[in-house]
Amino acid sequence: MNIVQISNLFNQVCIGINQQTAGRVGFYHYGWYSDINANIANNWTGDNSLGRLYPAVQLMYPTASIEVKEKSVKGSLRCRMVVSRPQYYENDGSYINQSIIEAQAEMEALAINIISEFNRIARLPVNGMSAGIQNPITIDYLSDAHNENLVLVDVAFNLWYVWECPTDVVDIAGLPDPYDDMPPLTTDLEKQLPPVFPPPPTP
């Protein structure tokens, strides 16, 4: 799996959970936490005509650690997922009498369900690619009065994944001289005249 597939699977899991219980997830987005202040156009909000919908699920930009072996790539991502909703209001503006801790418990349950379903589906190997969540998972319980009185849970976890085998294969002996042998000990190849490559194929 690569980063696009990982984000897409989180998106699909959110769609699936929302289909089971309408309104369970209102929004999925991959990006910065500050994007919570923007009206993002995507498959959840269309052309921005719906505005911000809650509960909102945001997968932050992760940090990757990659292990590359011969024709084998494995990696891990340090991920943060923030799940949020207004404390007192539904998407239609109707009032709900809900304390911060009650809202946090609701967001916590949703986050755990999303991670659990991602973990279940991503472990099914497809074309040699798979992924999974590593324990432990940590959760920070937060609130942000400046952003629509949002109640948030900030979930941190490590995610391992296996890529498809790399496809590029370089034939050193087939390169033009002087690049067709083992790298020289002393001569810097960057000082050589550039090789003459054939033109790219005409589409």
Secondary structure in CASP SS format (residue, H / E / C, confidence):
PFRMAT SS
TARGET T0000
AUTHOR 0000-0000-0000
METHOD secondary structure of the structure
MODEL  1
M C 1.00
N C 1.00
I H 1.00
V H 1.00
Q H 1.00
I H 1.00
S H 1.00
N H 1.00
L H 1.00
F H 1.00
N H 1.00
Q H 1.00
V H 1.00
C H 1.00
I H 1.00
G H 1.00
I H 1.00
N H 1.00
Q H 1.00
Q H 1.00
T C 1.00
A C 1.00
G C 1.00
R C 1.00
V C 1.00
G C 1.00
F E 1.00
Y E 1.00
H E 1.00
Y E 1.00
G C 1.00
W C 1.00
Y H 1.00
S H 1.00
D H 1.00
I H 1.00
N H 1.00
A C 1.00
N C 1.00
I C 1.00
A C 1.00
N C 1.00
N C 1.00
W C 1.00
T C 1.00
G C 1.00
D C 1.00
N C 1.00
S C 1.00
L C 1.00
G C 1.00
R C 1.00
L C 1.00
Y C 1.00
P C 1.00
A E 1.00
V E 1.00
Q E 1.00
L E 1.00
M C 1.00
Y C 1.00
P C 1.00
T E 1.00
A E 1.00
S E 1.00
I E 1.00
E E 1.00
V E 1.00
K E 1.00
E C 1.00
K C 1.00
S E 1.00
V E 1.00
K E 1.00
G E 1.00
S E 1.00
L E 1.00
R E 1.00
C E 1.00
R E 1.00
M E 1.00
V E 1.00
V E 1.00
S E 1.00
R E 1.00
P E 1.00
Q C 1.00
Y C 1.00
Y E 1.00
E C 1.00
N C 1.00
D C 1.00
G C 1.00
S C 1.00
Y E 1.00
I C 1.00
N C 1.00
Q C 1.00
S C 1.00
I H 1.00
I H 1.00
E H 1.00
A H 1.00
Q H 1.00
A H 1.00
E H 1.00
M H 1.00
E H 1.00
A H 1.00
L H 1.00
A H 1.00
I H 1.00
N H 1.00
I H 1.00
I H 1.00
S H 1.00
E H 1.00
F H 1.00
N H 1.00
R H 1.00
I H 1.00
A H 1.00
R C 1.00
L C 1.00
P C 1.00
V E 1.00
N C 1.00
G C 1.00
M E 1.00
S E 1.00
A E 1.00
G E 1.00
I E 1.00
Q E 1.00
N E 1.00
P E 1.00
I E 1.00
T E 1.00
I E 1.00
D E 1.00
Y E 1.00
L E 1.00
S E 1.00
D E 1.00
A C 1.00
H C 1.00
N C 1.00
E C 1.00
N C 1.00
L E 1.00
V E 1.00
L E 1.00
V E 1.00
D E 1.00
V E 1.00
A E 1.00
F E 1.00
N E 1.00
L E 1.00
W E 1.00
Y E 1.00
V E 1.00
W C 1.00
E C 1.00
C C 1.00
P C 1.00
T C 1.00
D C 1.00
V C 1.00
V C 1.00
D C 1.00
I H 1.00
A H 1.00
G H 1.00
L C 1.00
P C 1.00
D C 1.00
P C 1.00
Y C 1.00
D C 1.00
D C 1.00
M C 1.00
P C 1.00
P C 1.00
L C 1.00
T C 1.00
T C 1.00
D C 1.00
L H 1.00
E H 1.00
K H 1.00
Q C 1.00
L C 1.00
P C 1.00
P C 1.00
V C 1.00
F C 1.00
P C 1.00
P C 1.00
P C 1.00
P C 1.00
T C 1.00
P C 1.00
END
